[in-house]
Amino acid sequence: MRKFHLCFLFVLASTFVFSQRDLTPSKRKNAFGKVHNLEFRNYGLQFSFGPTYMLTKQKNEVFQSPADAVRPYNYSFDPEGLVGVFAEVGMVHYPTGERKHPLFKSRLITYYDWGLGFKYLGGTEKTTINFLSPSGSITNVETGEGRYYNGYGYGRFTLHHNTKINGKIYIDNGLGLNFDYRVLNGNRNYKDASLPETQYFHKPFVAQMHYDLGVGIRFLHGSIVPGAQIPILGFYEWNKGNPSLRWYSSKYRPILFKVKIIWLLEKKKSKNGCQKGSEQDRKSNDSYMQGQ
């Protein structure tokens, strides 16, 4: 976990130091080369959707039975994620103030966005119990398995910093918070052998910090950003900052593989065909268009 945080800070710092501003003018060309003289507002809509998957531990630990057990045994848990789905809708906002941060020589926050959505997360767990003889050899093996899906309504807020690759492609780094509430409760039962005394089911409310990484592809009215989002710090339910969700006897960390569509809103035109807005509005639009 510590190594992951250090890698994240290194990537984020690198994008801040080496990013450049995109000086594309407000006139854009479509796929056929036609020039569009459009002015956009500094906000728009965003839609995100895609599959989910639960990350689990790579190595299964073997535990020993309590010393006072009538019959000695050892046991292990083998968790695995299941494919789920999520979707959200929200808005995106582009700051139009000072373009460059005095330290990084670029805008620290390229844009921020928020969304309300639903995610469906699932996993499985297999329990293996080895009963032992007094000499320690295995005399009998029992197994059992549990399978679940939980549904969460959530709200999310994320700050983004973009690193330009060329006029149409950029790297999108994001850091934000998500607040989830379990609205569909998954299965808590086990088939065959289980160890109920080792099981725990996390509380309905979840608060996490997440990291978001994607590759943005610009088009006339906005961008398409395929990428992924993963929690890196858990606030509630507190477990020493571990953002994984506990179910049965294992921990599961959700990762969202997503496609985000950013759709910018155009400024309304007056009756004579001109864009409405003051001189300050036009300056803000130019600043925004240069900042994409």
C-alpha distance (Angstrom), angle and dihedral (degrees) to the residues before:
residue distance angle dihedral
M1 . . .
R2 3.81 . .
K3 3.81 91.2 .
F4 3.82 90.1 51.2
H5 3.81 91.4 53.7
L6 3.81 91.9 48.8
C7 3.82 91.3 50.0
F8 3.79 90.6 49.1
L9 3.81 92.9 51.3
F10 3.80 90.7 48.3
V11 3.82 93.2 51.3
L12 3.80 92.8 45.6
A13 3.81 93.1 47.5
S14 3.81 90.9 48.3
T15 3.79 92.6 53.9
F16 3.80 91.1 49.8
V17 3.80 93.3 51.1
F18 3.80 100.2 43.0
S19 3.81 102.6 33.2
Q20 3.81 119.6 116.7
R21 3.77 131.1 -159.4
D22 3.79 119.0 -105.8
L23 3.81 107.3 -125.2
T24 3.79 95.2 -166.8
P25 3.85 107.5 146.2
S26 3.79 122.6 -124.9
K27 3.78 90.3 -100.0
R28 3.80 108.3 89.0
K29 3.79 132.4 -173.5
N30 3.75 123.7 -135.0
A31 3.81 124.7 -140.1
F32 3.82 90.6 -80.2
G33 3.80 95.2 51.9
K34 3.80 96.7 -104.9
V35 3.81 113.7 145.8
H36 3.81 118.2 -125.7
N37 3.80 117.7 -161.2
L38 3.81 97.6 -158.2
E39 3.77 132.3 155.2
F40 3.78 118.5 -151.9
R41 3.75 132.6 -162.3
N42 3.79 116.9 -114.9
Y43 3.80 90.4 -109.6
G44 3.77 139.2 50.3
L45 3.78 146.5 155.3
Q46 3.78 127.8 -66.6
F47 3.80 129.2 -162.4
S48 3.80 122.2 -170.3
F49 3.79 129.9 -176.0
G50 3.80 141.9 149.3
P51 3.81 146.6 112.5
T52 3.81 126.4 -48.1
Y53 3.79 132.0 -149.6
M54 3.79 134.7 -173.0
L55 3.81 116.5 -127.9
T56 3.82 115.4 -147.3
K57 3.78 137.3 -177.9
Q58 3.80 117.2 -67.3
K59 3.82 97.6 -143.0
N60 3.79 125.0 49.6
E61 3.81 114.1 -138.8
V62 3.81 121.4 -142.8
F63 3.82 114.7 -133.9
Q64 3.80 127.9 -160.0
S65 3.78 124.9 -131.3
P66 3.83 119.4 -108.1
A67 3.80 115.2 -81.0
D68 3.80 91.4 -115.8
A69 3.82 94.3 54.1
V70 3.81 113.1 132.3
R71 3.78 90.0 -138.3
P72 3.81 118.3 27.3
Y73 3.80 117.7 -126.3
N74 3.78 142.8 153.4
Y75 3.79 128.5 -142.5
S76 3.79 144.2 -170.5
F77 3.81 138.2 -165.8
D78 3.78 124.8 -137.5
P79 3.84 110.8 -164.9
E80 3.78 124.8 -174.1
G81 3.78 133.5 -179.5
L82 3.79 126.1 -118.7
V83 3.80 127.5 -147.0
G84 3.80 114.7 -102.7
V85 3.79 136.5 162.9
F86 3.81 140.6 -120.7
A87 3.80 139.0 -172.6
E88 3.81 134.2 -177.7
V89 3.78 141.6 173.6
G90 3.78 128.0 -155.7
M91 3.79 145.9 119.6
V92 3.79 139.3 -75.3
H93 3.82 125.8 -146.2
Y94 3.83 128.5 -163.7
P95 3.84 117.5 -157.5
T96 3.82 112.4 -128.8
G97 3.80 100.5 -169.2
E98 3.78 128.2 90.7
R99 3.80 108.7 -3.7
K100 3.78 101.2 -154.4
H101 3.77 131.2 53.5
P102 3.86 109.7 -136.9
L103 3.82 91.8 -129.8
F104 3.82 102.5 39.8
K105 3.83 97.2 30.4
S106 3.80 89.8 -131.7
R107 3.77 138.8 72.4
L108 3.79 106.9 -71.1
I109 3.82 93.8 -154.2
T110 3.80 112.9 37.7
Y111 3.79 92.2 -178.4
Y112 3.78 142.4 -30.0
D113 3.76 129.0 -141.3
W114 3.78 140.8 -176.1
G115 3.76 136.4 -164.9
L116 3.79 146.7 -178.1
G117 3.77 117.9 -141.2
F118 3.77 153.3 135.0
K119 3.80 129.1 -106.0
Y120 3.78 129.8 -169.3
L121 3.81 113.2 -152.6
G122 3.78 127.9 -177.5
G123 3.78 145.1 171.8
T124 3.78 146.1 166.1
E125 3.78 134.1 -134.4
K126 3.79 130.0 -162.7
T127 3.81 120.5 -160.4
T128 3.81 121.8 -156.3
I129 3.82 119.3 -167.2
N130 3.82 119.3 -169.2
F131 3.81 114.3 -164.1
L132 3.80 112.7 -151.2
S133 3.78 137.1 -149.8
P134 3.83 120.3 -130.4
S135 3.79 87.6 -94.3
G136 3.82 91.4 55.0
S137 3.81 100.2 -107.9
I138 3.81 120.3 134.1
T139 3.80 112.6 -101.6
N140 3.80 100.8 170.2
V141 3.81 138.5 8.6
E142 3.80 126.4 -152.6
T143 3.81 126.3 -176.4
G144 3.77 136.0 -171.5
E145 3.79 137.6 175.5
G146 3.80 139.4 -151.9
R147 3.80 128.6 -164.7
Y148 3.81 128.5 -171.0
Y149 3.80 147.4 167.5
N150 3.81 123.7 -161.3
G151 3.79 126.2 -166.2
Y152 3.84 121.7 -146.8
G153 3.76 133.0 -170.0
Y154 3.81 108.5 -151.7
G155 3.76 148.6 177.0
R156 3.82 123.5 -147.4
F157 3.82 137.5 -169.8
T158 3.83 122.0 -173.6
L159 3.83 136.7 178.4
H160 3.82 114.8 -146.9
H161 3.78 135.9 -158.6
N162 3.82 119.0 -167.8
T163 3.79 128.0 -152.0
K164 3.80 114.3 -158.0
I165 3.82 118.1 -128.2
N166 3.80 96.2 172.2
G167 3.80 138.1 -36.3
K168 3.79 94.0 -61.5
I169 3.81 107.2 22.7
Y170 3.81 129.7 64.5
I171 3.81 140.4 162.8
D172 3.80 112.7 -113.6
N173 3.83 118.2 -152.5
G174 3.80 119.2 -177.0
L175 3.78 138.4 -178.2
G176 3.78 121.6 -171.9
L177 3.79 152.8 129.5
N178 3.79 131.5 -95.1
F179 3.79 128.9 -166.7
D180 3.80 116.2 -161.4
Y181 3.78 133.4 -175.7
R182 3.78 123.3 -165.5
V183 3.81 108.8 -123.8
L184 3.82 97.6 163.9
N185 3.80 114.4 49.9
G186 3.79 116.2 -147.1
N187 3.77 130.6 -139.5
R188 3.83 116.2 -69.8
N189 3.79 97.5 -178.6
Y190 3.77 127.4 101.5
K191 3.76 130.6 -143.6
D192 3.80 112.9 -129.9
A193 3.83 120.4 -26.9
S194 3.82 119.9 21.6
L195 3.79 142.5 155.9
P196 3.84 106.1 -133.7
E197 3.80 92.5 -179.6
T198 3.82 89.8 67.0
Q199 3.81 96.3 48.5
Y200 3.78 127.5 101.9
F201 3.82 131.0 174.0
H202 3.79 116.9 -154.6
K203 3.78 120.9 -121.1
P204 3.83 120.0 -94.2
F205 3.82 95.9 -108.6
V206 3.83 119.6 73.2
A207 3.83 128.5 -176.2
Q208 3.81 119.6 -175.9
M209 3.79 145.2 160.5
H210 3.79 112.3 -128.1
Y211 3.80 139.0 -166.0
D212 3.78 120.5 -139.2
L213 3.81 125.3 -162.0
G214 3.80 126.4 178.3
V215 3.80 146.9 145.3
G216 3.80 113.4 -117.6
I217 3.80 122.7 -147.8
R218 3.80 114.3 -166.9
F219 3.79 124.9 -141.9
L220 3.79 132.7 172.1
H221 3.82 98.5 -76.6
G222 3.83 100.4 29.2
S223 3.78 139.8 -56.3
I224 3.79 145.4 -58.0
V225 3.80 111.7 -138.8
P226 3.82 118.5 -171.0
G227 3.79 112.0 -171.1
A228 3.79 147.3 109.7
Q229 3.79 139.1 -92.4
I230 3.80 126.3 -153.6
P231 3.82 132.2 174.4
I232 3.81 114.0 -115.4
L233 3.82 102.2 177.2
G234 3.78 132.0 29.5
F235 3.82 121.5 -148.8
Y236 3.77 100.0 171.9
E237 2.89 131.0 57.4
W238 3.84 82.7 27.4
N239 3.81 114.8 -136.4
K240 3.81 103.7 159.8
G241 3.80 88.4 -65.7
N242 3.80 94.7 -58.0
P243 3.84 106.7 146.7
S244 3.82 94.9 -159.3
L245 3.81 119.6 116.4
R246 3.80 117.6 -125.2
W247 3.80 119.2 -135.2
Y248 3.80 127.2 160.0
S249 3.82 103.4 -21.1
S250 3.82 98.6 -36.8
K251 3.81 142.7 72.1
Y252 3.80 124.7 -119.6
R253 3.81 127.2 -167.2
P254 3.82 115.1 -158.7
I255 3.77 121.0 -136.9
L256 3.81 120.8 -169.7
F257 3.81 117.4 -150.0
K258 3.75 103.7 -161.0
V259 3.75 150.4 174.6
K260 3.80 113.3 -147.9
I261 3.79 120.7 -163.9
I262 3.81 116.2 -160.2
W263 3.81 113.4 -161.8
L264 3.81 114.9 -172.0
L265 3.80 120.6 -148.8
E266 3.79 118.8 -125.4
K267 3.78 123.2 -132.0
K268 3.78 113.1 -109.0
K269 3.77 117.8 -105.5
S270 3.79 124.8 -129.7
K271 3.82 122.0 -122.0
N272 3.80 91.9 -91.3
G273 3.80 90.1 57.2
C274 3.81 97.1 -103.7
Q275 3.77 122.8 128.0
K276 3.77 113.3 -102.8
G277 3.77 119.1 -122.4
S278 3.77 144.5 84.9
E279 3.79 128.5 -88.8
Q280 3.79 88.1 -94.3
D281 3.82 89.2 54.1
R282 3.80 89.9 54.0
K283 3.79 91.8 48.8
S284 3.79 90.1 49.4
N285 3.80 90.1 50.5
D286 3.81 92.0 50.7
S287 3.80 90.5 49.0
Y288 3.78 90.8 48.9
M289 3.81 94.5 47.3
Q290 3.80 90.6 50.1
G291 3.79 90.2 49.1
Q292 3.79 97.0 58.0
